[in-house]
Amino acid sequence: MVLGNQSLDEKLRGVQYAFDMEMMVSLTGKERTEEEFAKLFFDAGFSSYHINPILGTRALIQVYP
């Protein structure tokens, strides 16, 4: 989930938070805003990106060289 994404259905928000907590606890993950993702991608040398929310609680993130 990208923080600040308002397209998430209220019924799925609790499920998303549970997934987020699982990722943070088991994989030392981090929640990020779209701006934080953009900085991460550009700092890593990518020229562009696109974030597509899918399946309600997930997002497909594409980065381009």
PyMOL Python script that loads the backbone (N, CA, C, O; Angstrom):
from pymol import cmd

cmd.read_pdbstr("""\
ATOM      1  N   MET A   1       0.843  -1.172   0.000  1.00  0.00           N
ATOM      2  CA  MET A   1       0.000   0.000   0.000  1.00  0.00           C
ATOM      3  C   MET A   1       0.883   1.228   0.000  1.00  0.00           C
ATOM      4  O   MET A   1       1.898   1.282   0.695  1.00  0.00           O
ATOM      5  N   VAL A   2       0.491   2.200  -0.779  1.00  0.00           N
ATOM      6  CA  VAL A   2       1.168   3.487  -0.796  1.00  0.00           C
ATOM      7  C   VAL A   2       0.413   4.395   0.161  1.00  0.00           C
ATOM      8  O   VAL A   2      -0.795   4.584   0.016  1.00  0.00           O
ATOM      9  N   LEU A   3       1.110   4.954   1.131  1.00  0.00           N
ATOM     10  CA  LEU A   3       0.451   5.840   2.089  1.00  0.00           C
ATOM     11  C   LEU A   3      -0.169   7.020   1.367  1.00  0.00           C
ATOM     12  O   LEU A   3       0.418   7.551   0.425  1.00  0.00           O
ATOM     13  N   GLY A   4      -1.338   7.429   1.793  1.00  0.00           N
ATOM     14  CA  GLY A   4      -2.023   8.553   1.182  1.00  0.00           C
ATOM     15  C   GLY A   4      -2.919   8.155   0.025  1.00  0.00           C
ATOM     16  O   GLY A   4      -3.609   9.009  -0.530  1.00  0.00           O
ATOM     17  N   ASN A   5      -2.932   6.881  -0.357  1.00  0.00           N
ATOM     18  CA  ASN A   5      -3.789   6.405  -1.439  1.00  0.00           C
ATOM     19  C   ASN A   5      -5.220   6.333  -0.921  1.00  0.00           C
ATOM     20  O   ASN A   5      -5.539   5.490  -0.083  1.00  0.00           O
ATOM     21  N   GLN A   6      -6.073   7.208  -1.414  1.00  0.00           N
ATOM     22  CA  GLN A   6      -7.447   7.285  -0.924  1.00  0.00           C
ATOM     23  C   GLN A   6      -8.396   6.356  -1.664  1.00  0.00           C
ATOM     24  O   GLN A   6      -9.580   6.302  -1.329  1.00  0.00           O
ATOM     25  N   SER A   7      -7.908   5.620  -2.668  1.00  0.00           N
ATOM     26  CA  SER A   7      -8.791   4.762  -3.452  1.00  0.00           C
ATOM     27  C   SER A   7      -9.130   3.449  -2.744  1.00  0.00           C
ATOM     28  O   SER A   7      -9.971   2.691  -3.229  1.00  0.00           O
ATOM     29  N   LEU A   8      -8.501   3.174  -1.630  1.00  0.00           N
ATOM     30  CA  LEU A   8      -8.732   1.913  -0.924  1.00  0.00           C
ATOM     31  C   LEU A   8     -10.117   1.895  -0.283  1.00  0.00           C
ATOM     32  O   LEU A   8     -10.487   2.827   0.431  1.00  0.00           O
ATOM     33  N   ASP A   9     -10.872   0.843  -0.536  1.00  0.00           N
ATOM     34  CA  ASP A   9     -12.206   0.656   0.030  1.00  0.00           C
ATOM     35  C   ASP A   9     -12.089   0.564   1.553  1.00  0.00           C
ATOM     36  O   ASP A   9     -11.203  -0.112   2.075  1.00  0.00           O
ATOM     37  N   GLU A  10     -12.977   1.239   2.247  1.00  0.00           N
ATOM     38  CA  GLU A  10     -12.957   1.229   3.720  1.00  0.00           C
ATOM     39  C   GLU A  10     -13.027  -0.180   4.289  1.00  0.00           C
ATOM     40  O   GLU A  10     -12.431  -0.448   5.332  1.00  0.00           O
ATOM     41  N   LYS A  11     -13.743  -1.087   3.627  1.00  0.00           N
ATOM     42  CA  LYS A  11     -13.866  -2.462   4.108  1.00  0.00           C
ATOM     43  C   LYS A  11     -12.526  -3.194   4.058  1.00  0.00           C
ATOM     44  O   LYS A  11     -12.302  -4.132   4.823  1.00  0.00           O
ATOM     45  N   LEU A  12     -11.643  -2.772   3.169  1.00  0.00           N
ATOM     46  CA  LEU A  12     -10.356  -3.444   3.009  1.00  0.00           C
ATOM     47  C   LEU A  12      -9.234  -2.792   3.810  1.00  0.00           C
ATOM     48  O   LEU A  12      -8.146  -3.359   3.921  1.00  0.00           O
ATOM     49  N   ARG A  13      -9.480  -1.624   4.361  1.00  0.00           N
ATOM     50  CA  ARG A  13      -8.429  -0.879   5.057  1.00  0.00           C
ATOM     51  C   ARG A  13      -7.841  -1.681   6.222  1.00  0.00           C
ATOM     52  O   ARG A  13      -6.624  -1.685   6.403  1.00  0.00           O
ATOM     53  N   GLY A  14      -8.670  -2.354   7.009  1.00  0.00           N
ATOM     54  CA  GLY A  14      -8.181  -3.169   8.125  1.00  0.00           C
ATOM     55  C   GLY A  14      -7.315  -4.318   7.653  1.00  0.00           C
ATOM     56  O   GLY A  14      -6.305  -4.639   8.278  1.00  0.00           O
ATOM     57  N   VAL A  15      -7.707  -4.940   6.550  1.00  0.00           N
ATOM     58  CA  VAL A  15      -6.908  -6.026   5.976  1.00  0.00           C
ATOM     59  C   VAL A  15      -5.548  -5.492   5.547  1.00  0.00           C
ATOM     60  O   VAL A  15      -4.521  -6.126   5.793  1.00  0.00           O
ATOM     61  N   GLN A  16      -5.540  -4.320   4.901  1.00  0.00           N
ATOM     62  CA  GLN A  16      -4.282  -3.734   4.454  1.00  0.00           C
ATOM     63  C   GLN A  16      -3.373  -3.433   5.638  1.00  0.00           C
ATOM     64  O   GLN A  16      -2.173  -3.703   5.583  1.00  0.00           O
ATOM     65  N   TYR A  17      -3.927  -2.883   6.696  1.00  0.00           N
ATOM     66  CA  TYR A  17      -3.110  -2.592   7.876  1.00  0.00           C
ATOM     67  C   TYR A  17      -2.515  -3.868   8.468  1.00  0.00           C
ATOM     68  O   TYR A  17      -1.376  -3.862   8.936  1.00  0.00           O
ATOM     69  N   ALA A  18      -3.274  -4.953   8.450  1.00  0.00           N
ATOM     70  CA  ALA A  18      -2.758  -6.232   8.949  1.00  0.00           C
ATOM     71  C   ALA A  18      -1.593  -6.715   8.086  1.00  0.00           C
ATOM     72  O   ALA A  18      -0.585  -7.179   8.618  1.00  0.00           O
ATOM     73  N   PHE A  19      -1.721  -6.609   6.747  1.00  0.00           N
ATOM     74  CA  PHE A  19      -0.614  -6.976   5.855  1.00  0.00           C
ATOM     75  C   PHE A  19       0.606  -6.092   6.114  1.00  0.00           C
ATOM     76  O   PHE A  19       1.735  -6.579   6.152  1.00  0.00           O
ATOM     77  N   ASP A  20       0.372  -4.794   6.290  1.00  0.00           N
ATOM     78  CA  ASP A  20       1.477  -3.871   6.551  1.00  0.00           C
ATOM     79  C   ASP A  20       2.220  -4.243   7.830  1.00  0.00           C
ATOM     80  O   ASP A  20       3.451  -4.252   7.860  1.00  0.00           O
ATOM     81  N   MET A  21       1.471  -4.549   8.881  1.00  0.00           N
ATOM     82  CA  MET A  21       2.107  -4.925  10.142  1.00  0.00           C
ATOM     83  C   MET A  21       2.911  -6.211   9.987  1.00  0.00           C
ATOM     84  O   MET A  21       4.014  -6.322  10.521  1.00  0.00           O
ATOM     85  N   GLU A  22       2.365  -7.181   9.259  1.00  0.00           N
ATOM     86  CA  GLU A  22       3.076  -8.441   9.014  1.00  0.00           C
ATOM     87  C   GLU A  22       4.395  -8.186   8.286  1.00  0.00           C
ATOM     88  O   GLU A  22       5.421  -8.761   8.647  1.00  0.00           O
ATOM     89  N   MET A  23       4.375  -7.334   7.270  1.00  0.00           N
ATOM     90  CA  MET A  23       5.595  -7.027   6.513  1.00  0.00           C
ATOM     91  C   MET A  23       6.621  -6.315   7.398  1.00  0.00           C
ATOM     92  O   MET A  23       7.815  -6.608   7.330  1.00  0.00           O
ATOM     93  N   MET A  24       6.155  -5.385   8.220  1.00  0.00           N
ATOM     94  CA  MET A  24       7.086  -4.647   9.068  1.00  0.00           C
ATOM     95  C   MET A  24       7.712  -5.545  10.130  1.00  0.00           C
ATOM     96  O   MET A  24       8.892  -5.394  10.447  1.00  0.00           O
ATOM     97  N   VAL A  25       6.943  -6.469  10.677  1.00  0.00           N
ATOM     98  CA  VAL A  25       7.439  -7.343  11.738  1.00  0.00           C
ATOM     99  C   VAL A  25       8.345  -8.436  11.195  1.00  0.00           C
ATOM    100  O   VAL A  25       9.422  -8.676  11.741  1.00  0.00           O
ATOM    101  N   SER A  26       7.923  -9.103  10.125  1.00  0.00           N
ATOM    102  CA  SER A  26       8.674 -10.265   9.652  1.00  0.00           C
ATOM    103  C   SER A  26       9.791  -9.926   8.672  1.00  0.00           C
ATOM    104  O   SER A  26      10.775 -10.661   8.587  1.00  0.00           O
ATOM    105  N   LEU A  27       9.660  -8.835   7.934  1.00  0.00           N
ATOM    106  CA  LEU A  27      10.663  -8.522   6.908  1.00  0.00           C
ATOM    107  C   LEU A  27      11.302  -7.153   7.089  1.00  0.00           C
ATOM    108  O   LEU A  27      11.957  -6.652   6.175  1.00  0.00           O
ATOM    109  N   THR A  28      11.126  -6.558   8.227  1.00  0.00           N
ATOM    110  CA  THR A  28      11.619  -5.206   8.513  1.00  0.00           C
ATOM    111  C   THR A  28      11.249  -4.230   7.401  1.00  0.00           C
ATOM    112  O   THR A  28      12.066  -3.415   6.972  1.00  0.00           O
ATOM    113  N   GLY A  29      10.004  -4.329   6.944  1.00  0.00           N
ATOM    114  CA  GLY A  29       9.508  -3.445   5.896  1.00  0.00           C
ATOM    115  C   GLY A  29       9.239  -2.048   6.421  1.00  0.00           C
ATOM    116  O   GLY A  29       9.354  -1.779   7.617  1.00  0.00           O
ATOM    117  N   LYS A  30       8.877  -1.160   5.496  1.00  0.00           N
ATOM    118  CA  LYS A  30       8.603   0.219   5.853  1.00  0.00           C
ATOM    119  C   LYS A  30       7.459   0.739   4.995  1.00  0.00           C
ATOM    120  O   LYS A  30       7.405   0.471   3.795  1.00  0.00           O
ATOM    121  N   GLU A  31       6.548   1.480   5.607  1.00  0.00           N
ATOM    122  CA  GLU A  31       5.501   2.146   4.835  1.00  0.00           C
ATOM    123  C   GLU A  31       6.100   3.396   4.203  1.00  0.00           C
ATOM    124  O   GLU A  31       6.903   4.094   4.822  1.00  0.00           O
ATOM    125  N   ARG A  32       5.700   3.669   2.963  1.00  0.00           N
ATOM    126  CA  ARG A  32       6.214   4.842   2.257  1.00  0.00           C
ATOM    127  C   ARG A  32       5.082   5.563   1.539  1.00  0.00           C
ATOM    128  O   ARG A  32       4.103   4.949   1.115  1.00  0.00           O
ATOM    129  N   THR A  33       5.235   6.878   1.412  1.00  0.00           N
ATOM    130  CA  THR A  33       4.329   7.661   0.574  1.00  0.00           C
ATOM    131  C   THR A  33       4.815   7.549  -0.862  1.00  0.00           C
ATOM    132  O   THR A  33       5.912   7.049  -1.113  1.00  0.00           O
ATOM    133  N   GLU A  34       4.000   8.014  -1.809  1.00  0.00           N
ATOM    134  CA  GLU A  34       4.436   7.979  -3.205  1.00  0.00           C
ATOM    135  C   GLU A  34       5.689   8.830  -3.405  1.00  0.00           C
ATOM    136  O   GLU A  34       6.561   8.466  -4.194  1.00  0.00           O
ATOM    137  N   GLU A  35       5.788   9.948  -2.704  1.00  0.00           N
ATOM    138  CA  GLU A  35       6.975  10.802  -2.814  1.00  0.00           C
ATOM    139  C   GLU A  35       8.227  10.077  -2.311  1.00  0.00           C
ATOM    140  O   GLU A  35       9.300  10.214  -2.897  1.00  0.00           O
ATOM    141  N   GLU A  36       8.091   9.308  -1.232  1.00  0.00           N
ATOM    142  CA  GLU A  36       9.229   8.541  -0.720  1.00  0.00           C
ATOM    143  C   GLU A  36       9.635   7.444  -1.694  1.00  0.00           C
ATOM    144  O   GLU A  36      10.826   7.192  -1.882  1.00  0.00           O
ATOM    145  N   PHE A  37       8.647   6.781  -2.321  1.00  0.00           N
ATOM    146  CA  PHE A  37       8.967   5.791  -3.349  1.00  0.00           C
ATOM    147  C   PHE A  37       9.694   6.457  -4.512  1.00  0.00           C
ATOM    148  O   PHE A  37      10.691   5.925  -5.002  1.00  0.00           O
ATOM    149  N   ALA A  38       9.207   7.615  -4.959  1.00  0.00           N
ATOM    150  CA  ALA A  38       9.832   8.321  -6.086  1.00  0.00           C
ATOM    151  C   ALA A  38      11.290   8.632  -5.772  1.00  0.00           C
ATOM    152  O   ALA A  38      12.162   8.398  -6.610  1.00  0.00           O
ATOM    153  N   LYS A  39      11.570   9.153  -4.585  1.00  0.00           N
ATOM    154  CA  LYS A  39      12.955   9.460  -4.210  1.00  0.00           C
ATOM    155  C   LYS A  39      13.807   8.197  -4.211  1.00  0.00           C
ATOM    156  O   LYS A  39      14.936   8.213  -4.700  1.00  0.00           O
ATOM    157  N   LEU A  40      13.281   7.111  -3.671  1.00  0.00           N
ATOM    158  CA  LEU A  40      13.992   5.839  -3.639  1.00  0.00           C
ATOM    159  C   LEU A  40      14.337   5.376  -5.053  1.00  0.00           C
ATOM    160  O   LEU A  40      15.474   4.983  -5.315  1.00  0.00           O
ATOM    161  N   PHE A  41      13.365   5.418  -5.964  1.00  0.00           N
ATOM    162  CA  PHE A  41      13.582   4.967  -7.343  1.00  0.00           C
ATOM    163  C   PHE A  41      14.589   5.848  -8.066  1.00  0.00           C
ATOM    164  O   PHE A  41      15.499   5.335  -8.718  1.00  0.00           O
ATOM    165  N   PHE A  42      14.442   7.178  -7.962  1.00  0.00           N
ATOM    166  CA  PHE A  42      15.343   8.087  -8.669  1.00  0.00           C
ATOM    167  C   PHE A  42      16.757   8.023  -8.093  1.00  0.00           C
ATOM    168  O   PHE A  42      17.732   8.090  -8.842  1.00  0.00           O
ATOM    169  N   ASP A  43      16.876   7.894  -6.775  1.00  0.00           N
ATOM    170  CA  ASP A  43      18.199   7.746  -6.154  1.00  0.00           C
ATOM    171  C   ASP A  43      18.884   6.455  -6.592  1.00  0.00           C
ATOM    172  O   ASP A  43      20.112   6.383  -6.637  1.00  0.00           O
ATOM    173  N   ALA A  44      18.084   5.429  -6.917  1.00  0.00           N
ATOM    174  CA  ALA A  44      18.635   4.147  -7.370  1.00  0.00           C
ATOM    175  C   ALA A  44      18.969   4.159  -8.863  1.00  0.00           C
ATOM    176  O   ALA A  44      19.484   3.171  -9.388  1.00  0.00           O
ATOM    177  N   GLY A  45      18.680   5.272  -9.552  1.00  0.00           N
ATOM    178  CA  GLY A  45      19.054   5.396 -10.954  1.00  0.00           C
ATOM    179  C   GLY A  45      17.950   5.118 -11.958  1.00  0.00           C
ATOM    180  O   GLY A  45      18.206   5.109 -13.162  1.00  0.00           O
ATOM    181  N   PHE A  46      16.730   4.891 -11.492  1.00  0.00           N
ATOM    182  CA  PHE A  46      15.627   4.676 -12.425  1.00  0.00           C
ATOM    183  C   PHE A  46      15.135   6.017 -12.949  1.00  0.00           C
ATOM    184  O   PHE A  46      15.207   7.028 -12.250  1.00  0.00           O
ATOM    185  N   SER A  47      14.631   6.024 -14.192  1.00  0.00           N
ATOM    186  CA  SER A  47      14.214   7.282 -14.815  1.00  0.00           C
ATOM    187  C   SER A  47      12.731   7.578 -14.631  1.00  0.00           C
ATOM    188  O   SER A  47      12.311   8.731 -14.723  1.00  0.00           O
ATOM    189  N   SER A  48      11.942   6.549 -14.373  1.00  0.00           N
ATOM    190  CA  SER A  48      10.499   6.739 -14.261  1.00  0.00           C
ATOM    191  C   SER A  48       9.890   5.579 -13.475  1.00  0.00           C
ATOM    192  O   SER A  48      10.520   4.539 -13.286  1.00  0.00           O
ATOM    193  N   TYR A  49       8.661   5.777 -13.027  1.00  0.00           N
ATOM    194  CA  TYR A  49       7.951   4.723 -12.305  1.00  0.00           C
ATOM    195  C   TYR A  49       6.451   4.900 -12.501  1.00  0.00           C
ATOM    196  O   TYR A  49       5.990   5.961 -12.922  1.00  0.00           O
ATOM    197  N   HIS A  50       5.705   3.862 -12.194  1.00  0.00           N
ATOM    198  CA  HIS A  50       4.243   3.921 -12.221  1.00  0.00           C
ATOM    199  C   HIS A  50       3.724   2.989 -11.135  1.00  0.00           C
ATOM    200  O   HIS A  50       4.154   1.840 -11.040  1.00  0.00           O
ATOM    201  N   ILE A  51       2.798   3.483 -10.315  1.00  0.00           N
ATOM    202  CA  ILE A  51       2.205   2.689  -9.242  1.00  0.00           C
ATOM    203  C   ILE A  51       0.740   2.447  -9.578  1.00  0.00           C
ATOM    204  O   ILE A  51      -0.034   3.393  -9.725  1.00  0.00           O
ATOM    205  N   ASN A  52       0.361   1.173  -9.700  1.00  0.00           N
ATOM    206  CA  ASN A  52      -1.011   0.781 -10.030  1.00  0.00           C
ATOM    207  C   ASN A  52      -1.627   0.015  -8.866  1.00  0.00           C
ATOM    208  O   ASN A  52      -1.201  -1.107  -8.591  1.00  0.00           O
ATOM    209  N   PRO A  53      -2.624   0.584  -8.167  1.00  0.00           N
ATOM    210  CA  PRO A  53      -3.319  -0.183  -7.128  1.00  0.00           C
ATOM    211  C   PRO A  53      -4.074  -1.346  -7.768  1.00  0.00           C
ATOM    212  O   PRO A  53      -4.791  -1.158  -8.751  1.00  0.00           O
ATOM    213  N   ILE A  54      -3.913  -2.549  -7.209  1.00  0.00           N
ATOM    214  CA  ILE A  54      -4.621  -3.721  -7.727  1.00  0.00           C
ATOM    215  C   ILE A  54      -5.162  -4.533  -6.562  1.00  0.00           C
ATOM    216  O   ILE A  54      -4.631  -4.457  -5.454  1.00  0.00           O
ATOM    217  N   LEU A  55      -6.177  -5.285  -6.793  1.00  0.00           N
ATOM    218  CA  LEU A  55      -6.744  -6.214  -5.815  1.00  0.00           C
ATOM    219  C   LEU A  55      -7.096  -5.562  -4.486  1.00  0.00           C
ATOM    220  O   LEU A  55      -7.106  -6.234  -3.456  1.00  0.00           O
ATOM    221  N   GLY A  56      -7.379  -4.291  -4.492  1.00  0.00           N
ATOM    222  CA  GLY A  56      -7.825  -3.608  -3.287  1.00  0.00           C
ATOM    223  C   GLY A  56      -6.752  -3.341  -2.263  1.00  0.00           C
ATOM    224  O   GLY A  56      -6.622  -2.211  -1.792  1.00  0.00           O
ATOM    225  N   THR A  57      -5.975  -4.350  -1.902  1.00  0.00           N
ATOM    226  CA  THR A  57      -4.991  -4.168  -0.830  1.00  0.00           C
ATOM    227  C   THR A  57      -3.553  -4.198  -1.322  1.00  0.00           C
ATOM    228  O   THR A  57      -2.629  -4.069  -0.518  1.00  0.00           O
ATOM    229  N   ARG A  58      -3.345  -4.360  -2.593  1.00  0.00           N
ATOM    230  CA  ARG A  58      -1.994  -4.482  -3.140  1.00  0.00           C
ATOM    231  C   ARG A  58      -1.770  -3.432  -4.218  1.00  0.00           C
ATOM    232  O   ARG A  58      -2.719  -2.818  -4.705  1.00  0.00           O
ATOM    233  N   ALA A  59      -0.499  -3.229  -4.590  1.00  0.00           N
ATOM    234  CA  ALA A  59      -0.166  -2.323  -5.684  1.00  0.00           C
ATOM    235  C   ALA A  59       0.939  -2.948  -6.520  1.00  0.00           C
ATOM    236  O   ALA A  59       1.839  -3.606  -5.998  1.00  0.00           O
ATOM    237  N   LEU A  60       0.854  -2.732  -7.817  1.00  0.00           N
ATOM    238  CA  LEU A  60       1.906  -3.142  -8.740  1.00  0.00           C
ATOM    239  C   LEU A  60       2.764  -1.912  -8.987  1.00  0.00           C
ATOM    240  O   LEU A  60       2.264  -0.885  -9.446  1.00  0.00           O
ATOM    241  N   ILE A  61       4.053  -2.011  -8.683  1.00  0.00           N
ATOM    242  CA  ILE A  61       4.967  -0.892  -8.875  1.00  0.00           C
ATOM    243  C   ILE A  61       5.907  -1.244 -10.012  1.00  0.00           C
ATOM    244  O   ILE A  61       6.610  -2.253  -9.961  1.00  0.00           O
ATOM    245  N   GLN A  62       5.916  -0.391 -11.052  1.00  0.00           N
ATOM    246  CA  GLN A  62       6.797  -0.592 -12.198  1.00  0.00           C
ATOM    247  C   GLN A  62       7.834   0.526 -12.190  1.00  0.00           C
ATOM    248  O   GLN A  62       7.491   1.699 -12.046  1.00  0.00           O
ATOM    249  N   VAL A  63       9.100   0.156 -12.346  1.00  0.00           N
ATOM    250  CA  VAL A  63      10.166   1.151 -12.466  1.00  0.00           C
ATOM    251  C   VAL A  63      10.882   0.926 -13.788  1.00  0.00           C
ATOM    252  O   VAL A  63      10.997  -0.205 -14.259  1.00  0.00           O
ATOM    253  N   TYR A  64      11.364   2.012 -14.381  1.00  0.00           N
ATOM    254  CA  TYR A  64      11.958   1.955 -15.709  1.00  0.00           C
ATOM    255  C   TYR A  64      13.385   2.496 -15.681  1.00  0.00           C
ATOM    256  O   TYR A  64      13.676   3.479 -15.000  1.00  0.00           O
ATOM    257  N   PRO A  65      14.283   1.829 -16.443  1.00  0.00           N
ATOM    258  CA  PRO A  65      15.687   2.286 -16.470  1.00  0.00           C
ATOM    259  C   PRO A  65      15.840   3.653 -17.121  1.00  0.00           C
ATOM    260  O   PRO A  65      16.953   4.169 -17.218  1.00  0.00           O
TER     261      PRO A  65
END
""", "prot")
cmd.dss("prot")
cmd.show_as("cartoon", "prot")
cmd.util.cbc("prot")
cmd.orient("prot")
